[in-house]
Protein backbone atom coordinates (compact mmCIF):
# COMPACT_ATOMS: atom_id res chain seq x y z
CA UNK A 1 0.00 0.00 0.00
CA UNK A 2 1.32 3.43 -0.91
CA UNK A 3 0.46 6.95 0.08
CA UNK A 4 1.71 9.63 -2.33
CA UNK A 5 4.20 7.07 -3.75
CA UNK A 6 5.61 6.21 -0.32
CA UNK A 7 5.29 2.60 0.86
CA UNK A 8 3.17 2.46 4.01
CA UNK A 9 2.80 -1.32 4.22
CA UNK A 10 3.96 -4.39 2.32
CA UNK A 11 3.74 -8.14 2.70
CA UNK A 12 6.69 -10.55 3.11
CA UNK A 13 6.51 -11.64 -0.55
CA UNK A 14 7.07 -8.06 -1.74
CA UNK A 15 9.92 -7.61 0.75
CA UNK A 16 11.61 -10.84 -0.37
CA UNK A 17 11.25 -9.89 -4.04
CA UNK A 18 13.04 -6.61 -3.45
CA UNK A 19 15.59 -8.12 -1.06
CA UNK A 20 14.73 -7.06 2.47
CA UNK A 21 12.44 -7.44 5.43
CA UNK A 22 8.96 -5.90 5.30
CA UNK A 23 9.76 -3.37 8.02
CA UNK A 24 12.66 -2.01 5.97
CA UNK A 25 10.24 -0.85 3.27
CA UNK A 26 7.83 0.96 5.58
CA UNK A 27 7.89 4.69 4.74
CA UNK A 28 10.34 4.15 1.87
CA UNK A 29 9.85 6.28 -1.22
CA UNK A 30 9.17 4.14 -4.27
CA UNK A 31 11.90 5.99 -6.14
CA UNK A 32 14.46 3.77 -4.36
CA UNK A 33 13.11 0.76 -6.27
CA UNK A 34 13.45 2.22 -9.77
CA UNK A 35 16.54 2.01 -12.00
CA UNK A 36 16.76 5.81 -12.10
CA UNK A 37 14.95 8.89 -10.87
CA UNK A 38 14.10 9.71 -14.50
CA UNK A 39 12.27 6.40 -14.88
CA UNK A 40 10.50 6.92 -11.56
CA UNK A 41 9.27 10.31 -12.75
CA UNK A 42 8.34 9.16 -16.27
CA UNK A 43 6.41 6.10 -15.07
CA UNK A 44 4.76 8.25 -12.41
CA UNK A 45 3.59 10.78 -15.01
CA UNK A 46 2.23 8.05 -17.28
CA UNK A 47 0.58 6.26 -14.38
CA UNK A 48 -1.02 9.42 -13.06
CA UNK A 49 -2.51 10.24 -16.44
CA UNK A 50 -4.00 6.75 -16.80
CA UNK A 51 -5.24 6.63 -13.21
CA UNK A 52 -7.06 9.92 -13.65
CA UNK A 53 -9.13 8.22 -16.37
CA UNK A 54 -9.57 4.93 -14.49
CA UNK A 55 -8.46 4.02 -10.98
CA UNK A 56 -6.70 0.88 -12.27
CA UNK A 57 -3.15 0.82 -13.64
CA UNK A 58 -0.87 -1.96 -14.89
CA UNK A 59 2.39 -2.31 -16.78
CA UNK A 60 5.59 -4.29 -17.01
CA UNK A 61 8.81 -2.51 -16.19
CA UNK A 62 12.30 -2.93 -14.87
CA UNK A 63 12.64 -2.39 -11.12
CA UNK A 64 15.68 -2.38 -8.80
CA UNK A 65 16.23 -4.62 -5.81
CA UNK A 66 17.85 -3.15 -2.70
CA UNK A 67 21.20 -4.68 -3.71
CA UNK A 68 21.03 -2.79 -7.03
CA UNK A 69 20.19 -5.74 -9.30
CA UNK A 70 17.58 -4.96 -11.95
CA UNK A 71 14.67 -7.24 -12.79
CA UNK A 72 11.50 -7.24 -14.85
CA UNK A 73 8.36 -6.75 -12.84
CA UNK A 74 4.62 -6.80 -13.60
CA UNK A 75 2.91 -4.04 -11.65
CA UNK A 76 -0.82 -3.64 -11.07
CA UNK A 77 -2.47 -1.06 -8.88
CA UNK A 78 -5.73 0.52 -7.87
CA UNK A 79 -6.24 3.97 -6.45
CA UNK A 80 -8.50 4.09 -3.41
CA UNK A 81 -9.07 7.83 -3.99
CA UNK A 82 -9.85 8.23 -7.71
CA UNK A 83 -9.95 12.04 -7.50
CA UNK A 84 -6.32 11.97 -6.26
CA UNK A 85 -4.83 8.75 -7.72
CA UNK A 86 -1.54 8.61 -5.78
CA UNK A 87 -3.03 9.70 -2.45
CA UNK A 88 -3.74 6.09 -1.45
CA UNK A 89 -3.24 3.04 -3.65
CA UNK A 90 -2.90 -0.72 -3.39
CA UNK A 91 -0.33 -2.45 -5.64
CA UNK A 92 0.76 -5.94 -6.61
CA UNK A 93 4.18 -6.78 -8.00
CA UNK A 94 5.18 -9.98 -9.80
CA UNK A 95 8.83 -10.87 -10.42
CA UNK A 96 9.28 -11.80 -14.09
CA UNK A 97 13.04 -12.33 -13.92
CA UNK A 98 12.80 -16.12 -14.34
CA UNK A 99 11.13 -15.70 -17.72
CA UNK A 100 12.55 -12.38 -18.88
CA UNK A 101 16.22 -11.52 -18.60
CA UNK A 102 17.35 -7.96 -18.03
CA UNK A 103 19.64 -6.75 -20.77
CA UNK A 104 22.07 -3.89 -20.35
CA UNK A 105 19.86 -1.25 -21.96
CA UNK A 106 19.62 2.48 -21.58
CA UNK A 107 16.39 3.96 -20.24
CA UNK A 108 15.35 5.04 -23.74
CA UNK A 109 16.17 1.60 -25.17
CA UNK A 110 13.97 0.08 -22.47
CA UNK A 111 11.16 2.51 -23.35
CA UNK A 112 11.37 1.48 -27.00
CA UNK A 113 11.71 -2.22 -26.11
CA UNK A 114 8.62 -2.19 -23.89
CA UNK A 115 6.50 -0.49 -26.54
CA UNK A 116 7.85 -2.77 -29.27
CA UNK A 117 6.77 -5.77 -27.19
CA UNK A 118 3.32 -4.18 -26.93
CA UNK A 119 3.11 -4.31 -30.73
CA UNK A 120 3.38 -0.56 -31.23
CA UNK A 121 4.67 0.83 -34.51
CA UNK A 122 7.66 3.15 -34.75
CA UNK A 123 5.29 6.08 -35.36
CA UNK A 124 3.23 5.24 -32.27
CA UNK A 125 6.36 4.87 -30.14
CA UNK A 126 7.73 8.14 -31.51
CA UNK A 127 4.51 9.91 -30.58
CA UNK A 128 4.54 8.38 -27.05
CA UNK A 129 8.16 9.30 -26.40
CA UNK A 130 8.23 12.62 -28.27
CA UNK A 131 10.85 11.32 -30.71
CA UNK A 132 11.03 11.07 -34.47
CA UNK A 133 10.18 7.68 -36.04
CA UNK A 134 13.74 7.61 -37.41
CA UNK A 135 15.16 7.93 -33.88
CA UNK A 136 12.91 5.08 -32.73
CA UNK A 137 14.28 2.96 -35.58
CA UNK A 138 17.83 3.78 -34.45
CA UNK A 139 17.00 2.58 -30.94
CA UNK A 140 15.47 -0.58 -32.40
CA UNK A 141 18.64 -1.14 -34.43
CA UNK A 142 20.65 -0.99 -31.19
CA UNK A 143 18.22 -3.48 -29.63
CA UNK A 144 18.74 -5.86 -32.56
CA UNK A 145 22.49 -5.53 -32.14
CA UNK A 146 22.44 -6.05 -28.36
CA UNK A 147 20.09 -9.04 -28.49
CA UNK A 148 21.36 -10.68 -31.66
CA UNK A 149 17.79 -10.77 -32.97
CA UNK A 150 17.37 -10.89 -36.74
CA UNK A 151 13.79 -9.61 -37.02
CA UNK A 152 11.09 -7.95 -34.95
CA UNK A 153 9.44 -11.24 -33.92
CA UNK A 154 12.76 -12.60 -32.68
CA UNK A 155 13.47 -9.32 -30.87
CA UNK A 156 10.14 -9.52 -29.04
CA UNK A 157 10.83 -13.16 -28.17
CA UNK A 158 14.24 -12.30 -26.69
CA UNK A 159 12.90 -9.31 -24.80
CA UNK A 160 9.97 -11.22 -23.34
CA UNK A 161 11.88 -14.42 -22.61
CA UNK A 162 9.69 -16.51 -24.88
CA UNK A 163 11.54 -19.21 -26.88
CA UNK A 164 11.65 -18.39 -30.58
DAPE-V878341 format. One record per residue. RES is the residue in three letters. SS is DSSP state (H for helix, E for strand, L for the rest). Layout:
# DAPE-V878341
res:RES ss:SS
res:RES ss:SS
This chain:
# DAPE-V878341
res:UNK ss:L
res:UNK ss:E
res:UNK ss:E
res:UNK ss:L
res:UNK ss:L
res:UNK ss:E
res:UNK ss:E
res:UNK ss:L
res:UNK ss:L
res:UNK ss:L
res:UNK ss:L
res:UNK ss:H
res:UNK ss:H
res:UNK ss:H
res:UNK ss:H
res:UNK ss:H
res:UNK ss:H
res:UNK ss:H
res:UNK ss:L
res:UNK ss:L
res:UNK ss:L
res:UNK ss:H
res:UNK ss:H
res:UNK ss:H
res:UNK ss:H
res:UNK ss:L
res:UNK ss:L
res:UNK ss:L
res:UNK ss:E
res:UNK ss:H
res:UNK ss:H
res:UNK ss:H
res:UNK ss:H
res:UNK ss:E
res:UNK ss:L
res:UNK ss:L
res:UNK ss:H
res:UNK ss:H
res:UNK ss:H
res:UNK ss:H
res:UNK ss:H
res:UNK ss:H
res:UNK ss:H
res:UNK ss:H
res:UNK ss:H
res:UNK ss:H
res:UNK ss:H
res:UNK ss:H
res:UNK ss:H
res:UNK ss:H
res:UNK ss:H
res:UNK ss:H
res:UNK ss:H
res:UNK ss:L
res:UNK ss:L
res:UNK ss:E
res:UNK ss:E
res:UNK ss:E
res:UNK ss:E
res:UNK ss:E
res:UNK ss:E
res:UNK ss:E
res:UNK ss:E
res:UNK ss:E
res:UNK ss:L
res:UNK ss:L
res:UNK ss:L
res:UNK ss:L
res:UNK ss:L
res:UNK ss:E
res:UNK ss:E
res:UNK ss:E
res:UNK ss:E
res:UNK ss:E
res:UNK ss:E
res:UNK ss:E
res:UNK ss:E
res:UNK ss:E
res:UNK ss:E
res:UNK ss:L
res:UNK ss:L
res:UNK ss:H
res:UNK ss:H
res:UNK ss:H
res:UNK ss:L
res:UNK ss:L
res:UNK ss:L
res:UNK ss:L
res:UNK ss:E
res:UNK ss:E
res:UNK ss:E
res:UNK ss:E
res:UNK ss:E
res:UNK ss:E
res:UNK ss:E
res:UNK ss:L
res:UNK ss:L
res:UNK ss:L
res:UNK ss:L
res:UNK ss:L
res:UNK ss:L
res:UNK ss:L
res:UNK ss:L
res:UNK ss:L
res:UNK ss:L
res:UNK ss:L
res:UNK ss:H
res:UNK ss:H
res:UNK ss:H
res:UNK ss:H
res:UNK ss:H
res:UNK ss:H
res:UNK ss:H
res:UNK ss:H
res:UNK ss:H
res:UNK ss:H
res:UNK ss:H
res:UNK ss:L
res:UNK ss:L
res:UNK ss:L
res:UNK ss:L
res:UNK ss:H
res:UNK ss:H
res:UNK ss:H
res:UNK ss:H
res:UNK ss:H
res:UNK ss:H
res:UNK ss:H
res:UNK ss:H
res:UNK ss:L
res:UNK ss:L
res:UNK ss:L
res:UNK ss:H
res:UNK ss:H
res:UNK ss:H
res:UNK ss:H
res:UNK ss:H
res:UNK ss:H
res:UNK ss:H
res:UNK ss:H
res:UNK ss:H
res:UNK ss:H
res:UNK ss:H
res:UNK ss:H
res:UNK ss:H
res:UNK ss:H
res:UNK ss:H
res:UNK ss:L
res:UNK ss:L
res:UNK ss:L
res:UNK ss:L
res:UNK ss:H
res:UNK ss:H
res:UNK ss:H
res:UNK ss:H
res:UNK ss:H
res:UNK ss:H
res:UNK ss:H
res:UNK ss:H
res:UNK ss:H
res:UNK ss:L
res:UNK ss:L
res:UNK ss:L
res:UNK ss:L
